[in-house]
Amino acid sequence: MASLVQALLLFLCVLLVASRAFAAFSGEEGIAQVTDRDNRRAGTDFMIAEAALKGAEAKFRGFVREYGKVYATDEERQHRFKAFRHNLMKAVEHQALDPTAVHGVTEFSDLTEEEFAAQFLGLKVPEAIKNAPSGPDLPTGDLPEEFDWRNLGAVTPVKNQGACGSCWAFSTTGAVEGAHFLATGKLVSLSEQQLVDCDHQCDPEEKDACDAGCGGGLMTNAYNYVMEAGGLESESDYPYKGSNGKCKYDSNKIAAKVTNFTNIPIDEDQMAAYLVHQGPLAVGINAAYMQTYIAGVSCPIVCNKHNLDHGVLLVGYGKHGFAPLRLSYKPYWVIKNSWGPMWGDHGYYKICRGHGECGLNTMVSAVAAVGVATDTA
């Protein structure tokens, strides 16, 4: 009986989100009566809201215990509970739109949309970047069916940006760490805090699109900064604080240098080729589904491909992600995030490959690095 109820709720959710998706992308009302349609939607909305919010107070208490949340006042607790209820609804909608993944309560469930975006995203995408020239096509005929740089030693453990919009810095260091490994055979964790404190590089075409620490930034800007500064220090020499600070960069402690970088064609086979041959790739993505993501392969039915707001690191791909609504197995990308190992799939996000999901193929870059004489294992 319980499984039947769950199936019915999921069906209702799919109906709701499909109707909303159609309304969003259709410019015509058709012959349906608007009043009747709105009444039906109101009834469906109520049923979904009732299911999602059932036991919300108990769920919130469990959330507070699990994540050690502390609220200074009753007013703050009520504010967080209101955001929590909203995010329960969002998780239900995401589950309906993205049934191959698991969505639910995460450590971000007490944040408003604005708070989440300000604290845990931070990618700045200037208009000019959309027309930036890309590198040459690479051969794709000999690519392996599955590939993962984690298995080859080119990826450092998952890091945590904290409540700082510095995702772009973690995406940058991840790409440089991988490139440095390819060049030297040594995996060195590099300093995001150096980028947060010292990198104020601006896009060459849009002078007001500048890296701004916890206020956001762009990976290609950061590459230019690293080349001009001479390199990046190691994480151990310049540790992460998660807030803007005074620049303390010491050129005598450089651990890795960047020689150049390349924007990659939007073709996902080219992404795979560059990944295999040049190391982990810095990627911009629309993180709309990531706040509620827990596990599984994310294949959202609807996801804006133009609203890129989060910088991540592409480290591999697989071939066995089942997509029920597409009635087939679909390959997927493996993405390293910067929200700590407790988020998602041990800090990673799996998303369908081959459909340009959430715009992940529209802003991708590879970087080349070299070692320095002071490298240590």
Residue, then its C-alpha position, 0 to 999 in steps of 0.5 A: m500500500a505504501s509503495l502504491v501511495q508513493a507511486l501515486l505521489l510521484f505521478l502527481c509530481v511529474l504531472l505538476v512539473a511537466s505542466r509547469a515546464f510546458a507553461a514556461f516554454s510555450g507561448e500559447e494558451g491553446i484551447a484549454q480554459v485557463t480557469d479550469r487549468d488553474n483550478r486543477r493545478a491548485g488541487t495538484d499543488f495542494m496534494i504535493a505540498e501536503a505530502a512534502l510537508k507532512g511531518a516537517e517539524a520532526k524532519f526539521r528537528g532531525f536535520v538540526r541534530e544531524y548537521g549540528k545546527v544552532y540558531a541564536t533566537d526563536e525568530e532565527r529558528q522560525h526563519r530557518f524552518k520556513a526555508f526548510r519547508h520550502n526546500l522540502m517542496k523543492a526536493v519533491e519537485h526535483q525528485a519528479l524532474d530528476p527521477t534517476a537521482v535521489h533528492g532530499v534533505t541536505e545540509f543546505s536545507d535551511l537556506t533560502e535560494e538567495e543565501f545558498a547562491a551567495q554562499f555556495l555558488g559564485l561563478k561569474v560568466p561574462e557575456a564575452i566568454k560565450n564567444a571565446p575561441s576554442g581549441p582544436d578538435l582532438p581524435t575521439g575514436d580511441l577513447p575508453e568506454e569509462f575513465d576516471w582520473r581519481n583512479l590514476g592519482a590526479v585528483t586531491p580529496v574533496k575540499n570544502q569552500g564553506a560559506c564563501g562564493s569561491c567555487w571558481a577557485f576550487s575549480t581552478t586549483g583542481a584543474v591545475e592540480g591535475a595538470h601538474f600531476l600529468a607534468t610531474g607525476k606528483l599530486v600537490s594540493l594547491s591553494e584556493q586561499q591565494l586566489v581568494d586573497c590575491d586574484h583580482q583579474c578581470d576578463p579582457e573583454e569585460k573589465d567589470a567582470c573581475d575575480a572577487g574572492c568570496g564574491g565570485g570569479l571565473m576560472t579563465n580569469a584565475y588562469n591568467y592571474v596564476m600565469e602573471a603571478g608566477g604560480l600557485e602556492s601549496e595548500s599547506d603553505y597558504p591554507y584555506k580560511g573561507s573568507n576574504g583576506k589580505c594577500k600573503y602570496d610568497s613567490n618563493k613558495i610556488a608549488a605549480k606554474v601554469t603555462n597556458f589554457t584552452n577553452i574546449p568545444i561544446d561537443e561532449d565527445q571533445m570534452a571526453a577527449y580533452l579530459v583523457h588526454q589533458g587531465p581534469l577539466a574546469v567546468g561551469i554548470n547550472a547548479a539548480y539540482m545540486q542543493t537537494y542532490i543526495a546520490g544517483v545519476s542526475c538526468p533532469i528533464v528540464c534544466n536551464k543550460h544558460n544560467l551557469d552559476h557554479g564552478v566544478l571539476l570534471v574528473g571522469y565518465g561512466k557508461h551505466g546510468f539508467a534513465p527510466l524516462r528515457l527508457s535506456y542506459k545513459p552514460y554520465w559524467v563524474i564531477k568533483n564538487s567543493w562542498g565537502p565529502m558529506w555532500g552528494d556521492h561522497g562529494y561528487y555529482k554524477i550527471c547524464r552525458g551527451h545531452g548538455e545537461c544544465g549547460l555543463n558543456t558550454m564553459v569548459s577549459a583545460v590547463a597546462a602546468v609545469g613543476v618547479a624545483t621545490d616540488t615535494a611529494 
